[in-house]
Amino acid sequence: MSYYTIKNRLIMAADKMIFAAEKLPEGSKKEANLNLADDILTFIEEVEKLVEDRKSTRLNSSHRCISYA
């Protein structure tokens, strides 16, 4: 499974949790669901930062040095 497939599934899960939580009455599990959905979205953002950092340097096999994107 690719990174983008996992990312999209996590985003869809978070969206479903937010949608379901909005239907819940105050005081029930609404706050917990919203917090978990927020944690999932924050996690995705942090992973994207790591992926971007990883893509910023490349070692080309035909060169002896690291090139920076």
Backbone torsions as a table, in degrees:
resi	resn	phi	psi	omega
1	MET	NA	135.0	-176.1
2	SER	-80.9	163.5	176.6
3	TYR	-56.6	-44.9	-176.5
4	TYR	-68.2	-33.6	175.7
5	THR	-64.6	-45.8	178.9
6	ILE	-63.3	-45.7	179.4
7	LYS	-57.6	-48.1	-178.9
8	ASN	-64.5	-37.2	178.0
9	ARG	-67.2	-38.4	177.0
10	LEU	-65.7	-41.0	178.3
11	ILE	-63.6	-43.0	178.6
12	MET	-63.6	-40.1	179.0
13	ALA	-64.1	-43.6	179.2
14	ALA	-63.4	-42.4	178.2
15	ASP	-61.2	-41.9	179.0
16	LYS	-64.7	-38.4	179.1
17	MET	-66.0	-41.2	178.2
18	ILE	-64.4	-45.4	179.6
19	PHE	-60.0	-45.7	-179.8
20	ALA	-67.0	-39.3	-178.3
21	ALA	-65.3	-34.8	-179.8
22	GLU	-64.4	-23.2	179.2
23	LYS	-84.0	-16.8	-177.2
24	LEU	-77.5	148.9	175.9
25	PRO	-71.1	154.5	177.7
26	GLU	-57.5	144.0	175.5
27	GLY	90.3	-17.8	178.7
28	SER	-80.3	-138.8	-179.3
29	LYS	-86.1	12.0	-176.6
30	LYS	-57.5	-51.4	-177.4
31	GLU	-62.9	-41.1	179.5
32	ALA	-63.5	-42.5	179.0
33	ASN	-64.7	-42.5	178.7
34	LEU	-65.3	-39.5	178.2
35	ASN	-65.0	-41.9	179.6
36	LEU	-65.9	-42.2	177.4
37	ALA	-61.5	-41.1	177.7
38	ASP	-63.9	-40.2	177.4
39	ASP	-62.5	-39.8	178.8
40	ILE	-63.2	-45.9	-179.1
41	LEU	-66.3	-37.3	176.3
42	THR	-65.0	-41.5	177.8
43	PHE	-59.4	-44.2	179.4
44	ILE	-60.6	-43.3	179.2
45	GLU	-61.3	-42.2	-179.3
46	GLU	-66.3	-40.2	178.4
47	VAL	-65.2	-39.7	178.6
48	GLU	-61.6	-37.5	176.7
49	LYS	-61.9	-42.4	179.1
50	LEU	-65.5	-41.2	179.7
51	VAL	-64.4	-42.4	178.3
52	GLU	-62.1	-43.3	178.9
53	ASP	-61.1	-40.2	-178.4
54	ARG	-67.0	-34.8	-179.1
55	LYS	-78.7	-11.7	-174.4
56	SER	-73.9	-20.3	177.1
57	THR	-122.6	142.7	178.7
58	ARG	-136.5	140.1	173.4
59	LEU	-107.0	110.2	-179.2
60	ASN	-86.7	128.1	-175.8
61	SER	-64.5	-21.2	179.6
62	SER	-88.8	-3.4	178.9
63	HIS	-119.6	157.9	179.9
64	ARG	-95.6	1.3	-177.9
65	CYS	-129.4	168.6	178.0
66	ILE	-87.9	132.9	175.8
67	SER	-100.9	145.6	-178.7
68	TYR	-107.5	130.1	-178.4
69	ALA	-81.3	NA	NA
